[in-house]
């Protein structure tokens, strides 16, 4: 039996599991949610509120390796799936700067080092 190729290209970056608060702005609404994983390509978010696939989203979160300073990124809701009474939203980052790529890579490296 062959493995499904769904999303295989989007998952080729190293990702780490995390539980960090995240704020999303989409379609004139602000949504507080929980980031459940992070890579330099995107993030997985658990939210009480669904976001339409293809929607542009501004996300704000902090990481400990930069003293939880606010990071503001733009992304696109690549997929949304209902999980019980919440929504799992896969967000693909748009135009991630070299600086933010290095900050996220540093967080991933330190996260793996502490496990």
C-alpha positions as CSV (number, residue, x, y, z in Angstrom):
1,X,0.0,0.0,0.0
2,X,1.4,3.4,-0.9
3,X,1.5,6.3,1.5
4,X,-0.8,9.3,0.6
5,X,1.1,12.2,-0.8
6,X,-1.3,14.8,0.6
7,X,0.7,17.8,2.0
8,X,4.0,15.9,1.7
9,X,5.8,19.0,0.3
10,X,4.6,21.2,3.1
11,X,5.9,18.9,5.8
12,X,9.5,18.7,4.7
13,X,10.8,21.2,7.2
14,X,11.7,20.3,10.8
15,X,8.9,21.1,13.2
16,X,8.6,21.0,16.9
17,X,5.6,20.6,19.1
18,X,4.9,23.5,21.4
19,X,2.0,25.0,23.4
20,X,2.3,28.7,23.0
21,X,-0.4,31.4,22.9
22,X,-1.0,32.9,19.5
23,X,-3.2,35.7,18.2
24,X,-4.6,35.5,14.7
25,X,-6.3,38.3,12.7
26,X,-8.4,37.2,9.8
27,X,-11.6,38.5,8.1
28,X,-11.9,41.4,10.5
29,X,-11.8,39.2,13.6
30,X,-9.1,38.7,16.2
31,X,-8.8,35.1,17.5
32,X,-6.8,33.9,20.5
33,X,-5.6,30.4,20.0
34,X,-2.9,27.9,20.9
35,X,0.1,27.1,18.6
36,X,0.7,23.4,18.7
37,X,3.7,23.1,16.3
38,X,6.1,25.4,14.5
39,X,8.5,25.2,11.6
40,X,10.1,27.7,9.3
41,X,7.4,26.9,6.7
42,X,4.4,27.4,9.0
43,X,2.5,26.6,12.2
44,X,-0.3,24.4,13.4
45,X,-2.9,26.1,15.6
46,X,-5.8,24.9,17.7
47,X,-8.6,27.4,17.7
48,X,-12.2,27.6,19.0
49,X,-13.0,29.6,15.8
50,X,-12.7,28.2,12.3
51,X,-10.8,30.1,9.6
52,X,-11.7,29.7,5.9
53,X,-9.0,27.8,3.9
54,X,-7.1,30.3,1.7
55,X,-7.7,33.2,4.1
56,X,-4.8,35.6,4.7
57,X,-4.0,35.7,8.4
58,X,-1.8,37.9,10.5
59,X,-0.4,36.0,13.4
60,X,1.4,37.3,16.5
61,X,3.3,35.2,19.0
62,X,6.4,35.2,21.2
63,X,9.3,32.8,21.5
64,X,11.5,32.4,24.6
65,X,14.8,32.7,22.7
66,X,14.1,36.3,21.9
67,X,12.7,37.1,25.4
68,X,9.1,36.5,24.2
69,X,9.3,39.6,22.0
70,X,6.3,39.8,19.8
71,X,6.7,38.2,16.3
72,X,4.2,39.3,13.7
73,X,3.9,37.2,10.6
74,X,1.5,36.9,7.6
75,X,0.3,33.6,6.4
76,X,-2.4,31.7,4.6
77,X,-4.7,29.1,6.1
78,X,-3.5,26.1,4.1
79,X,-6.1,23.8,5.8
80,X,-8.7,23.7,8.5
81,X,-10.1,20.6,10.1
82,X,-12.6,20.2,12.9
83,X,-11.3,18.2,15.9
84,X,-14.1,17.7,18.5
85,X,-15.2,21.2,19.4
86,X,-12.1,23.0,18.1
87,X,-10.4,23.6,14.8
88,X,-6.9,22.5,13.7
89,X,-5.6,25.2,11.3
90,X,-2.5,24.7,9.3
91,X,-1.0,28.1,8.5
92,X,1.7,28.5,5.8
93,X,3.9,31.6,6.3
94,X,4.3,34.2,3.6
95,X,7.5,36.1,2.9
96,X,9.4,35.0,6.1
97,X,12.4,37.2,6.5
98,X,15.9,35.7,7.0
99,X,15.9,37.1,10.5
100,X,12.7,35.4,11.5
101,X,13.8,32.1,9.8
102,X,16.9,32.2,12.0
103,X,14.9,33.0,15.1
104,X,12.5,30.1,14.5
105,X,15.4,27.7,13.6
106,X,17.2,28.7,16.8
107,X,14.0,28.0,18.8
108,X,13.7,24.5,17.1
109,X,17.3,23.7,17.8
110,X,17.1,24.7,21.4
111,X,13.8,22.9,21.8
112,X,15.3,19.6,20.5
113,X,18.4,20.1,22.7
114,X,16.3,20.3,25.9
115,X,14.3,17.1,25.2
